[in-house]
Amino acid sequence: MIQILDNPAVRAAGVYIALLTLLSLVLALGVVRQRYRTRVLLGSGGDEQLERAIRMHGNFVEYVPFGMALLIVLSILGAGVGTIHALGLSLFVGRISHALGLAGLVPTSAGRGLGMLLTWGNLLCGSVVLLLLALG
């Protein structure tokens, strides 16, 4: 167990998992804020801002757990620290970009497109690397 804790790749994975968890809390708080504003307890009540907040958080939780799992298992199976940083950073930036696009804080199609490209690219590349390490 001590060897795992001394592994720089495991520590790097921990950094991105912590950042992603904090981002999830920020997005969840956005939903709570909108629910308080609209007094809608379930669903979106037809409010566009609440619907956006719900989807920003919902989309995050639909993809990020897979990315986190990849980071953990890859770091334990011996992926290099550079691989973990590339995957962790692309997932983190992708999720921020997607949320900003959905929020309308950057051009919607550009933010969401970049976010999905980085997220799906992350999951695809991480899965391929994991298969190679697991089977090799």
ABEGO torsion letter per residue (X at the ends): XAAAAABAAAAAAAAAAAAAAAAAAAAAAAAAAAAAAAGBABEAGGBAAAAAAAAAAAAAAAAAAAAAAAAAAAAAAGBBAAAAAAAAAAAAAAAAAAAAAAAGABBAAAAAAAAAAAAAAAAAAAAAAAAAAAAX
